[in-house]
Amino acid sequence: MTKYILSVRPFREEFQQKMKGIDPDYQFVTADGLNEADVWNNVEITIGWRKDWNEKLLFEGTPLKWVHSISAGVDYLPLTKFKNYGIQLTNSSGLHAQSIADHLLAIIFMQSRGIFTAIQNQLTATWDKNADYSYLYDLRVLIVGTGKIGQKLASYLDVFGCKPVGINTNGRSIEHFTETYPLSELNQQASFSDIVINILPLTEDTYHLYNTEFFNSMKTTGTFMNVGRGSSVDTEDLYAALKNKDINFAAIDVFEEEPLPSDNDLWSLENILITPHISGYTPHFQKKFMEIFLDNLSSFVNEGKLVENEVSLNSGY
């Protein structure tokens, strides 16, 4: 009997053939134009998820066994229903680690060398050497989220003599971090950090974690960066903190509402870098994605388990 791997996007023929090589009973199909009942009745695996699949695949006795999220974040998925119907979930954690770490390091370098000030001055043809300059090894960088992305960034910073500090759930030690602290100490650690970078997943505990109370705890010379989830930041509180110079600068790649509306007040500020959720854009995406998915598919078929990036349906990460 043919079983289906249903995907939100196409993948090259070479990867479809590799799926067949693992188990020839599986057929790869994409969501576009899919309406055959026999397909829906035999979808065992999905790559990605769409809301209109809820009705077709989430019910008692569903054939669906495993969902692999294309992103690392899974807060947009119906996790409770997955749990209720015994559906396993994996994500693509680590896929974007190098891209996002590169993105963040570029911003840190630009700020430490006064490049953002130079760009502003160039717009007004102003020759002004006054800017804030610093060595990386003099900066205290607080990375909130010590997973694969945080570890990659920490390893970069370590090379340049900057000793990164990490925040995770319980303060456990992680390679490449000089110190680590529990999330409960976030505001205290932010109070003497030069740069605070959010890479946390979105959960009940991290929704609007970065609010007025947090921004008031930061140094007025501090920088805040977010490449985690948009809803971890209270957008209005961020705007107020930047407008009132409670913090010096922000670099934001993810927002509560995307695209960020053209009339949003953040666009009017000079002390923010807005990027359109592109920090994770990854060259050779399909190859890197399939390295994770195919390893899991092989284990799923041969051993009935998933070996990489399984997500807890209780915690959401």
C-alpha positions in Angstrom: 0.0 0.0 0.0 1.3 3.4 -0.9 1.9 5.8 2.0 2.4 9.5 1.6 4.9 12.1 2.7 3.0 15.4 2.3 5.1 18.5 2.0 4.3 22.2 2.0 7.0 22.8 -0.6 8.7 20.9 -3.4 12.1 19.2 -3.1 14.4 18.2 -5.8 14.1 14.9 -7.5 17.4 13.7 -6.1 15.9 14.0 -2.5 12.6 12.3 -3.5 14.6 9.4 -4.8 16.5 9.2 -1.5 13.2 8.9 0.3 12.2 6.1 -2.1 15.6 4.4 -1.4 14.8 4.4 2.4 11.3 3.0 1.9 9.8 2.5 -1.6 6.3 2.4 -0.2 6.5 6.1 0.5 5.5 8.6 -2.2 6.3 12.2 -1.9 3.5 14.7 -2.7 3.1 18.4 -2.3 0.0 20.3 -1.0 -0.8 22.2 -4.2 -3.9 20.9 -5.8 -4.1 17.8 -3.5 -7.6 16.6 -3.0 -7.7 12.8 -3.6 -9.3 11.1 -0.6 -7.0 8.1 -0.8 -4.0 10.4 -0.4 -5.4 12.1 2.7 -6.3 8.7 4.1 -2.7 7.5 3.8 -0.6 10.5 4.8 1.8 9.2 7.5 4.4 12.0 7.4 4.2 15.7 6.7 7.0 18.1 6.0 5.8 21.4 7.4 2.2 22.2 8.3 -0.8 24.2 7.0 -3.8 25.2 9.0 -6.2 23.7 6.4 -4.7 20.3 7.2 -6.1 20.3 10.7 -9.5 19.0 9.6 -8.1 16.4 7.2 -5.4 15.0 9.4 -6.2 15.6 13.1 -8.8 13.2 14.3 -9.0 10.0 16.3 -7.4 7.2 14.3 -5.5 9.6 12.0 -3.0 7.9 9.7 -0.6 10.7 10.5 2.4 9.6 12.6 5.0 12.3 12.3 5.3 16.0 11.4 8.7 17.5 10.6 8.7 21.3 11.0 10.7 23.2 8.4 11.5 25.9 11.0 13.1 25.5 14.4 10.1 27.2 16.1 7.0 25.2 16.5 4.7 27.6 18.5 2.4 28.0 15.4 1.6 24.3 15.3 -1.4 22.6 17.0 0.8 20.9 19.6 -2.1 19.8 21.9 -3.8 18.0 19.1 -0.5 16.3 18.0 -0.2 15.1 21.6 -3.8 13.9 21.8 -3.5 11.9 18.6 0.0 10.5 19.3 1.7 12.4 16.5 5.5 12.8 16.9 7.1 16.1 16.1 10.6 17.1 15.0 12.0 20.4 14.0 14.8 21.9 11.9 16.9 23.1 14.8 20.5 23.7 13.7 19.6 24.1 10.1 19.9 27.9 10.3 22.5 28.1 13.0 25.4 29.3 10.8 23.3 31.7 8.9 21.8 33.4 12.0 25.2 33.4 13.8 26.8 35.1 10.7 23.9 37.6 10.7 24.4 38.5 14.3 28.2 38.6 14.1 28.0 41.0 11.2 25.7 43.4 13.2 28.0 43.2 16.2 31.0 44.1 14.1 29.2 47.0 12.3 28.1 48.4 15.6 31.5 48.0 17.3 33.2 49.9 14.4 30.7 52.7 14.2 29.4 51.6 10.7 25.8 52.4 11.5 26.7 55.9 12.5 28.7 56.3 9.3 25.7 55.2 7.2 23.5 57.8 8.9 26.2 60.5 8.3 26.5 59.5 4.7 22.8 60.2 4.1 23.4 63.8 5.1 26.9 64.1 3.6 28.3 64.6 7.1 32.0 64.1 7.8 32.0 63.2 11.5 34.5 60.9 13.2 32.5 60.8 16.5 31.0 57.4 17.1 31.2 54.6 19.7 34.1 52.2 18.9 34.9 49.1 20.9 36.9 45.9 20.8 34.8 42.7 20.7 36.7 41.3 23.7 35.6 44.3 25.8 31.9 43.6 25.2 29.8 41.6 27.5 27.5 39.7 25.2 24.5 38.0 26.8 23.0 35.3 24.6 19.5 34.3 25.8 19.1 30.8 24.4 22.0 28.4 24.4 20.8 25.9 21.8 22.5 25.3 18.4 22.2 28.9 17.2 23.5 30.3 20.5 26.3 27.8 20.6 27.4 28.6 17.1 27.4 32.4 17.8 29.3 31.8 21.1 31.9 29.8 19.3 32.4 32.7 16.9 32.7 35.2 19.6 35.1 33.0 21.5 37.5 33.1 18.6 37.6 36.9 18.8 38.4 36.9 22.5 34.8 37.9 23.5 33.7 35.6 26.4 29.9 35.2 25.8 27.5 34.7 28.7 24.5 32.4 28.3 20.9 32.2 29.6 19.0 29.0 29.5 16.2 27.4 31.5 18.2 26.2 34.5 21.6 27.8 34.1 23.3 24.6 33.1 26.9 24.9 31.6 27.2 24.9 27.8 30.3 24.7 25.7 31.7 28.0 24.4 29.9 30.0 27.2 32.1 31.5 29.9 29.2 31.6 32.3 25.6 30.5 32.2 22.6 31.6 34.3 18.9 30.6 34.6 16.2 32.5 32.8 15.0 33.8 36.2 18.2 35.9 36.3 17.7 37.5 32.9 17.1 41.1 34.0 19.9 41.0 36.5 22.4 39.8 33.9 21.1 42.3 31.3 21.8 45.1 33.7 25.5 44.9 33.1 25.6 43.4 29.6 26.5 45.5 26.5 24.5 43.4 24.1 21.5 41.1 24.8 20.5 38.7 22.1 17.3 36.7 22.1 17.3 33.3 20.5 14.6 31.7 22.6 11.6 29.7 21.3 8.1 31.1 22.0 6.4 29.6 25.0 4.0 30.8 27.7 7.1 31.8 29.7 8.7 33.8 26.9 5.7 35.7 25.5 6.4 39.4 26.0 9.4 38.5 28.1 11.1 41.6 26.7 8.9 44.4 28.0 9.3 47.7 29.8 10.6 46.1 33.0 13.3 44.3 31.0 14.3 47.3 28.9 14.5 49.4 32.1 16.9 46.8 33.5 19.3 47.2 30.6 22.2 49.7 30.4 21.3 52.9 28.6 24.3 52.2 26.3 23.0 48.6 25.7 22.0 46.9 22.5 19.1 44.5 22.1 18.8 42.0 19.3 16.0 39.5 18.4 16.3 36.6 16.0 14.1 34.3 18.1 10.3 34.9 17.9 8.6 38.2 17.4 6.0 37.7 20.2 8.8 37.4 22.8 9.0 41.2 22.5 6.3 43.7 23.4 6.6 45.9 20.3 5.1 49.0 22.0 7.5 48.7 24.9 10.5 48.3 22.6 9.5 51.4 20.7 9.2 53.4 23.9 12.6 52.2 25.1 14.3 53.2 21.9 12.4 56.5 21.6 13.2 57.5 25.1 16.8 56.3 24.8 16.4 53.9 27.7 18.5 51.6 25.5 20.9 52.7 22.8 20.2 50.4 19.8 18.2 47.5 18.7 18.5 45.0 15.7 15.3 43.2 15.1 14.7 40.5 12.6 11.4 39.0 13.8 8.2 40.9 14.8 4.8 40.3 16.4 3.2 41.2 13.1 4.9 40.3 9.8 5.4 42.0 7.5 5.9 44.9 9.8 3.3 47.5 8.8 4.7 50.5 6.9 3.0 52.8 9.4 4.6 51.2 12.4 6.4 53.7 14.5 9.6 51.6 14.6 10.4 52.6 11.0 10.7 56.2 12.1 13.6 55.6 14.6 17.3 56.0 13.7 18.5 53.7 16.5 17.1 50.5 15.2 18.1 48.1 12.4 15.0 46.4 10.9 15.6 43.3 8.8 12.7 41.4 7.2 13.0 38.0 8.9 16.0 37.0 6.8 18.6 36.1 9.4 18.0 32.4 8.8 18.2 32.5 5.0 20.5 29.6 4.2 22.4 28.7 1.1 21.9 25.1 -0.1 18.7 25.0 2.1 17.3 21.7 0.6 20.6 19.8 1.1 21.0 20.9 4.7 17.3 20.3 5.5 17.4 16.8 4.0 20.4 15.8 6.0 18.2 16.1 9.1 15.0 14.8 7.6 16.5 11.7 5.8 18.4 10.6 8.9 15.1 10.7 10.8 13.2 9.0 8.0 15.7 6.1 8.0 15.4 5.7 11.7 11.6 6.1 11.7 11.3 3.3 9.0 13.8 0.9 10.4 13.6 1.4 14.1 10.3 3.2 14.7 11.9 6.2 16.4 13.3 9.6 15.6 16.9 10.3 16.3 17.3 14.0 15.8 15.5 17.2 16.9 12.4 15.5 18.5 10.3 18.2 20.1 8.6 17.8 23.5 4.9 18.4 23.0 4.6 19.5 26.6 7.3 22.1 26.6 7.2 23.1 22.9 10.9 22.8 22.3 
